[in-house]
């Protein structure tokens, strides 16, 4: 009889422990104060009615996701949903694997018809597929961020996307040109690219992200100039260029009365409006 009582007690204690562990894990999954990974020394700070810190890789992916949304004619709300989804699924890192056969920024699965692993591993392809799926969700514009994302992703944690709504709104405001000088990245160490090759890659990247885009090559520097039809359009391009500074060897970006430099990692007034309404980017010169 005594043995039975002790065995029952042990079983009860085991059940309590299991429940406690489950509660702890559940709280961690949905913790409202969950933070992004600490940025590396090559950090970007985004300030637009709030502040978000990302590393260079995360910032470049965020800028591409936003640009693809504009290229597809999606409203700003769609960009917020897309960024919140990518933050939850991959922390804006282009993962080569994940749960089962999940791949990429949005952890899309080849077995679920999203494309091949190679295709999904292309951030532009992944973002395009996400927006296409979101567009098919009836009334998604009226849903909460997490509900709209869940209709696309079918996650086991349907409320998880909501914790990224505020950060995504800050990123969207900046990357879609609603704020001035809002993306500031510090580039340390040796540039990833230099000279004409860097300028050519920068032009290619901008056209892939933004679609048809007119660019020119300034005579006084190695880089590119992009006409801006409005201040909002100009800041979209300027922030994209700064976001991709590390992976494209961008040394300097100018628009309006402000200039960003890789060495300072911030925007500063240069006195007077320059460049005739163009966004001008200079890349590091070849050695």
FENWOWO-V559464 format. One record per residue. N is the residue number from 1. PSI is psi as a letter, one per 40 degrees, with the letter a starting at -180 (none if undefined). NEAR is the number of other ideal C-beta (glycine too) atoms within 12 Angstrom. Layout:
# FENWOWO-V559464
[[N | PSI | NEAR] [N | PSI | NEAR]]
This chain:
# FENWOWO-V559464
[[1 | d | 7] [2 | d | 8] [3 | d | 9] [4 | d | 10] [5 | d | 11] [6 | d | 12] [7 | d | 13] [8 | d | 14] [9 | d | 14] [10 | d | 14] [11 | d | 14] [12 | d | 14] [13 | d | 14] [14 | d | 14] [15 | d | 14] [16 | d | 14] [17 | d | 14] [18 | d | 14] [19 | d | 14] [20 | d | 14] [21 | d | 14] [22 | d | 14] [23 | d | 14] [24 | d | 14] [25 | d | 14] [26 | d | 16] [27 | d | 14] [28 | d | 16] [29 | d | 20] [30 | e | 20] [31 | h | 15] [32 | e | 15] [33 | e | 10] [34 | h | 21] [35 | i | 16] [36 | i | 34] [37 | i | 17] [38 | h | 12] [39 | i | 26] [40 | a | 22] [41 | d | 15] [42 | g | 28] [43 | i | 28] [44 | h | 43] [45 | h | 32] [46 | h | 40] [47 | h | 23] [48 | g | 28] [49 | f | 17] [50 | i | 20] [51 | h | 22] [52 | h | 37] [53 | h | 29] [54 | i | 42] [55 | i | 30] [56 | d | 37] [57 | d | 30] [58 | d | 40] [59 | d | 44] [60 | d | 39] [61 | d | 42] [62 | d | 53] [63 | d | 51] [64 | d | 43] [65 | d | 50] [66 | d | 49] [67 | d | 41] [68 | d | 39] [69 | d | 40] [70 | d | 31] [71 | d | 26] [72 | e | 26] [73 | f | 15] [74 | i | 31] [75 | i | 20] [76 | d | 26] [77 | d | 29] [78 | d | 37] [79 | d | 42] [80 | d | 42] [81 | d | 46] [82 | d | 52] [83 | d | 53] [84 | d | 45] [85 | d | 48] [86 | d | 45] [87 | d | 42] [88 | d | 39] [89 | d | 38] [90 | e | 37] [91 | f | 30] [92 | f | 45] [93 | h | 31] [94 | g | 33] [95 | i | 26] [96 | e | 16] [97 | a | 18] [98 | a | 25] [99 | h | 18] [100 | b | 14] [101 | f | 22] [102 | i | 28] [103 | i | 34] [104 | a | 40] [105 | d | 42] [106 | e | 49] [107 | f | 39] [108 | i | 42] [109 | h | 27] [110 | d | 23] [111 | e | 15] [112 | e | 20] [113 | e | 15] [114 | e | 32] [115 | a | 26] [116 | i | 19] [117 | d | 25] [118 | d | 14] [119 | d | 21] [120 | d | 36] [121 | e | 29] [122 | h | 26] [123 | d | 39] [124 | d | 35] [125 | d | 28] [126 | d | 41] [127 | d | 43] [128 | d | 34] [129 | d | 36] [130 | d | 44] [131 | d | 36] [132 | d | 25] [133 | d | 31] [134 | d | 38] [135 | d | 25] [136 | e | 14] [137 | h | 23] [138 | h | 11] [139 | f | 14] [140 | d | 28] [141 | d | 20] [142 | e | 12] [143 | i | 24] [144 | i | 22] [145 | d | 38] [146 | d | 29] [147 | d | 26] [148 | d | 37] [149 | d | 41] [150 | d | 28] [151 | d | 27] [152 | d | 37] [153 | d | 37] [154 | f | 22] [155 | i | 27] [156 | e | 15] [157 | g | 22] [158 | d | 23] [159 | e | 23] [160 | d | 29] [161 | d | 38] [162 | d | 31] [163 | e | 27] [164 | e | 35] [165 | d | 30] [166 | d | 26] [167 | d | 35] [168 | d | 43] [169 | d | 31] [170 | d | 34] [171 | d | 49] [172 | d | 44] [173 | d | 33] [174 | d | 45] [175 | d | 48] [176 | e | 41] [177 | e | 35] [178 | e | 28] [179 | i | 30] [180 | h | 25] [181 | f | 31] [182 | e | 39] [183 | h | 51] [184 | h | 36] [185 | i | 47] [186 | h | 28] [187 | h | 40] [188 | i | 20] [189 | a | 15] [190 | h | 13] [191 | i | 30] [192 | d | 26] [193 | i | 30] [194 | i | 24] [195 | a | 22] [196 | d | 20] [197 | d | 21] [198 | d | 34] [199 | d | 34] [200 | d | 22] [201 | d | 26] [202 | d | 45] [203 | d | 30] [204 | d | 20] [205 | d | 34] [206 | d | 36] [207 | d | 22] [208 | d | 24] [209 | d | 39] [210 | e | 34] [211 | a | 17] [212 | h | 11] [213 | h | 28] [214 | h | 20] [215 | i | 27] [216 | i | 21] [217 | h | 22] [218 | i | 23] [219 | d | 9] [220 | e | 14] [221 | i | 25] [222 | h | 30] [223 | a | 40] [224 | i | 40] [225 | h | 35] [226 | h | 37] [227 | h | 20] [228 | h | 31] [229 | d | 17] [230 | i | 16] [231 | d | 22] [232 | d | 25] [233 | d | 27] [234 | d | 35] [235 | d | 36] [236 | d | 41] [237 | d | 49] [238 | d | 45] [239 | d | 49] [240 | d | 50] [241 | d | 52] [242 | d | 49] [243 | d | 48] [244 | e | 47] [245 | d | 45] [246 | d | 39] [247 | e | 33] [248 | e | 41] [249 | f | 35] [250 | h | 48] [251 | d | 35] [252 | i | 36] [253 | h | 48] [254 | h | 41] [255 | h | 42] [256 | b | 32] [257 | e | 18] [258 | i | 34] [259 | h | 32] [260 | h | 41] [261 | i | 25] [262 | d | 34] [263 | d | 19] [264 | d | 20] [265 | f | 29] [266 | i | 24] [267 | i | 30] [268 | i | 18] [269 | h | 17] [270 | e | 20] [271 | h | 11] [272 | i | 12] [273 | h | 18] [274 | i | 22] [275 | e | 32] [276 | f | 18] [277 | e | 20] [278 | i | 29] [279 | h | 46] [280 | h | 40] [281 | h | 46] [282 | h | 34] [283 | i | 39] [284 | h | 32] [285 | i | 19] [286 | i | 14] [287 | none | 11]]
